[in-house]
Amino acid sequence: MKETLKIAIIGCGGIAKAAHIPAYLKSPGAEIKYFCDFNLALAEELVKEHGCGTAVQNYKDILDDPDLDAVSVCTPNHVHASVSIEFLKAGKHVLCEKPAARTYEEALEMQKVAQETGKILLIGVVNRFNTAVNIIKNMIEDGELGELYHIYASFRAHRSIPGLGGAFTTRAISGGGVMIDWGIHYLDIVMYCSGDPKPKTVTAQAYSKLGRDMKEYAYMNMWAGPPKFEGTYDVDDFVTALIRTEGPTISMNGSWAQNIGEEEMYIDFLGDKAGIRLNYGGDFKLFGAKNGALMESTPKFNKQDQFQSEIDAFLNSIRTGEKLPSHIDTVIVSAKMIQAIYDSSEQGKEISFTS
C-alpha cells in the first residue's frame, strides 16, 4: 500500500467543507487530488483556498484514474447510491455521508456492490467515532447499567426546517425529512450503544404539518436557506416511533418544527441498575443508587474530533482491511428501520421483520 492515499471529494457543500476536507488535510496519510461538484465554481474555490487538488465538474471524468484510491461522497441524498456504486465498481473505496441512501432498497444495492467488488463502503454515521458515545457503549457492555431495557431519543426543535422548498424538503431528493436527516444519527447511536440488536417490529407516524404553507411559515433563522417558495415541501417535520428489538425497546420523538418553543436533543439509556442521559454532541450524566442513596455524576473525559477520527479510521481501514463499525454491512439495519418507520406511517400499521 502506498504511503499517501489519493482522495476525491465528491460534492463540495457544507459537510464536505466543514468536516471531510479539514480532516483529510490534517491527515499525513491522505492527499486530496480532486474537488468535484456540478457547480464547478465551488470546486475551483476549494482548490484556490487549500492550494491542492484539481477542480472537476463531472465525477465520471475521474472514475478510471488509476492513481485515485478513495472518495468521500458528500452529495445530496438522491445520488448517494448511484455515485457510490460507480466508484466501487471502478475499484475505489468509498465513505458516503449519511444516510446511506433514500430507501432501504437503494442501500441494499450499495451493500451488494461493495460485497461484489471487495471494496470498503463506510457510511457517515460519525457518532460511532464520538468519544462520549463510545464510553457509554463500553459502560453498557461492562454491565454498569444492568439490564438495558429501554432507550428513548428526543430530537425536537421549535422552527428549524432547513432550506424550505429546497433539497432538504423535497422527498425525491432527500428521501424524507427530520427522520432521515436528524433521526438517522439518533437511531444509529441507539443501535451502536446497544450492540446493534435485530429489530422485530416498528410502529410509527410521520407528519408533514408546519412547512406545508411555505409563505406562512414563521422562523427565526434557517440553515441551508433562504427559502425557495416556488419549491417543494413534501417531507416529515415531526415523527414518533416505537421499535421492538431483540434487545431493548426504543422510542423516539423528532421534529424539525413544532409549536413548542423548546429544543430537546438527548438520548436516555434506561437500565435496571443505572441510567444515562446523553446530550447529543456533548456530555452525559449517569444516574444510579448506592447504599440507599441516589447518585448522579457527570464524567469528564478528553473529547476527540469525531470527524477526524472517522477519516483517520477510514484511511487506516483501507491499509489494513479492518472492518469498522460504520461499514455498510453493520449500519444497513438503520436504513431498514427508517424505511419501516416511513412504511408504518404511510400504511397505518405496524411493520414486522421476518428476518
N, C-alpha and C positions, 0 to 999 in steps of 0.2 A: 504493500500500500504506500502510495506516495506521501511525502511529508505534509504537503499542503493540499487540502481538498478544494476544488473549484466549485463555486456555488452560483446559482442564478436565483434572483428574486423575481417571482412571477406575480405581478400586481404591486404597484408602488404607492398604495394608500396608507391609511392611518396605522394599521397594525404592523405593516412592514417597516414604516419609518420609526415607530415608537419602540418596537420590540425586536424584530428579527434582524434588521440591518445593524443596529448598535451591538447586538450580541455577536454576530459574525465578525464585525470589525474588531471586537475585543479579543477574539479567539485567535491564538497564534497558529491554529491548525486549519484555518479557513481563509480563502480569498474570494471575494465577490467578483465574478467575471462578467456577469450580466445583470443589468436592471431592465426589466421588461414590463411594459404597460401599453395598452392600446392607445392611451393618451401619451404619446411619445415625449411630450414636454415634461411630464412628471419624471420619467426615467432620465431624461437629459439633466434635469435639475439635480438629481441624486448623484449622477456621475460628476457633475461640477462640484457639488457640496463635499463629496467624500474623496474626490481625486482618485477614483479607481473604477474599473469596470467599463463596459460598453452599453450604451442605451439601445434597446431593441423594442420594436413595436409589436411584432408578431412572434410569439413563443415558438411557433413551428419552425422558425428560421434557425433555432439553436438546438432542436431535438437531437440532431445527428452529430453534434460536436463531440468528438471522442475525448476531449480534454475536460468536459463537464462531468462532475461526479454526482451532484445532488442539487435539488431545488427546494425552495420554500414557496409553497403555493398560498398566496395571500390575496386571492381574487375574491369577488363576490361569490356567494354560495352556489349559484346555479352552474358554475363551471368548475367547481372543486373536483367533481368526479371525472369529467372529460379531460381536464388538464393533467390531473394526477395520473390517470390511466395512460395517457400518451407518453408521459415521461418515464413511467415504469416500463412500458413496452420498449422505450428507447434505451433502456438499461441504466436509468438514473434512479438514485434513492430519493425519496420524497418525504418532506414534512409538510403536511397540509393543515392549514388552520382549521379550527373548529367552526361549525360542525363538519363532520366528515363529508356530508352531502345533504341535499334537501330531503331525501327519503331514504328509508331503510334499503329499498331495492337498489338505489344508486350506490349506497355504502357496501352492499354485498358484492356488487360488480367490482368495486375498488379492491376489496379483500381478495376476490378471486384472481384478479390480475397480479396483485402483489405475490400471492402464493405461486402462481404460474411462472412469474419471472424470477422469483427468489430475491427480489429487491426489497429494501426496507420501506415500509409505509407507516409513518407515525402521524397521529392526529394531534392537533394543538390543544390538548386538554392540559394546559400548562400548570394547573393546580396540583397535578401529580408530582411536580417538582418544587412545590411550595413547602418551606420549612415547617410551618405550623401544621399543615395537613399531614406531613409525614410523621411528625411527633405524635399527633392524635392517632394515626394508623397504628403506630408501634405500641401506644398505650392500650388500644383496643386488643391488639394481638397478644399483648402480655397479660390480659385479663384484668387490667386495672379498673375497668368499668363493670366487670362481671359479665352477665348475660346482656348483650346489646339487643334489646327487643324492639325499639322503635327509633326512627330518625325523622326529624321534622325540619324542613327547609323553607325559609321565607325570603323571597327576593322581590320586594314590593317598593315601588316608588310612586310619588304623587302624580306628576305630569312630566314624564320623561320619554315620550315616544321619539325615537331617533329619526331624523331626516324624513319627516312626514311627507308622504307622496313619492318617496324615492325608493331605492333598492331595498332598504330595511323593511318597508311596509308593503312591498309587492311580493306576494307569495310565489309567483312564478320565478322570481329571482332568489328570494331568501329561503323559501321552504316553510316559513312560519314566522311568528312574531316573538314575543317575550320568551316563550318556552325554548325555542331553538336558538335564541340569541343569548339570553342570560341563563335560562334554566339548564342548558347543557352543562354549564360549569358547576352548578349546584348539584345536579344529579350525578355528575361524574365524581365529585368529591365524596358524596354519599356512598356510591358504589365502591370506589377505591378504598376508603377507610374501612368499609365493612367486608372487604375481601371479595368484591365482585360477585355477590350471590346471584344465582339464577332467578329471574323474575317468574312469577306464577300467574298473577292477574294484574290488570290495570283498569281502574275506573277514573274517568277524568271528564272535565268540562272546560272548554276554552271559549272565551268571549272576545268579541270584537265590538267595542262599545264607544269609547271616548274619542277615537280618532276618525269615526266614520264621516262626520260633518267637518271636514278639514278646515274650512274657513272659520268655523266657530270654536275650534279647539284652542283653548287658552293655556298658555305655558309661560314659565319664567325664562327658560333657555332651552336650546335644542342642539344636542350634539348630532353630528352628521347632517346638520341642516344647511341652509334655511329650507323651509317647507316649499314643496312644489305642488301647488293647489290643482294643477292640471294632471297630477299623477294619480297613483293608485293607493288605496288603503283597504287591504283585504286579509289582514293577519290578526292574530290574537294579541290583545293588550292586557288580558288577565287570564290566568289558568289556575285550576285547582285539580289535584290528583291524589289518589290513594293507590299505592303499589304494594302488593304482597310478593315477597320473595322467599326463597328457601332459608333466608336468614331473617333479618329484621323487617318489619313493615316500614314503609316510607310514605310520608305525606308531605305535601308542599302546596304553597300558595305563592304565585308570582304575578307581578304586574309592572308593566311599563307605565301605566297610567291608572290611577284610582282616585276617587273623590274623598280621600283621606290624606290630610297634609302631613304625613309622617312617612319616613323611609325605614324599612326593616331589611337588613341584609345579613342573615345569620343562619347557622345550622345547629340544631340541638341533637346531640347523641345521648340517648337515654339508656342507661344500664341499671341493673338491679343493685350494683354496689356504688356506682358513681355516675355522674353525667357531665357532659362538656357542652358549652356553648362556644362555637367558633364564629367570631365576627369576620365576615368574608373579607379576605385580603389583609386581615390584621391579627390580633392576638386572640387567645381563647381563655376561658375560665373553667376550672374544674370544681365541681360540687360533689360533696360526699358527707359521710358521717364517721366519727371515730370516738370511742369511749363515751358514747352518749351525747356527743356534741356535733353540731353541724359544722362542716368545714368548707371553706371557699378559698381558692388560690388562683393567682394569675401567673403562670410560668413565664419566665424570662429566658430568651434564647437569642442567638445570633441569627438574623434573617439573611438568607442568601437571595440574590436576584433570581426569581423563578424562571424568567425568560433566558437569562444567561445559562442557568443550569440545564434548561431544556435544550438549547442549541448545543452546548458542550456535550450533553449526553447523546444527542443525535449524531454529532461528528464522531464520537467515540464508538457508537454502535456500528457505524459504517466500517470502522477499522477493525473492530473485534467480533462483530456479529452478535453482540449481546442483544437479547430481546427485551426492550424496555416496556414499562407499564403502560405507555401510551401507544403501543403497537396496535394496528388495526384489529388484529385477532382478539385483543383484550377489550378494547373500547367499543367495538361494534355493537355490543349489547346495549349501549346507551342510545345508539341510533334506533335499535329495535324498540326500546322503551318509549322514546319520543314519538316514533311512528304510532305506537299503541295508544299514547295519550291523545294524539290527534284523531286516530280512528275511533276511539271510545267516544270522544266528544261528538264527532260527526254522525256516528251510528246510534248514539244514545244508549249504549250498553257497555257492559264490562267486556274487556278483551282478555281471553285466556291463552296462555302459551302452552303448546303441546310438546315443545322441545326446547 
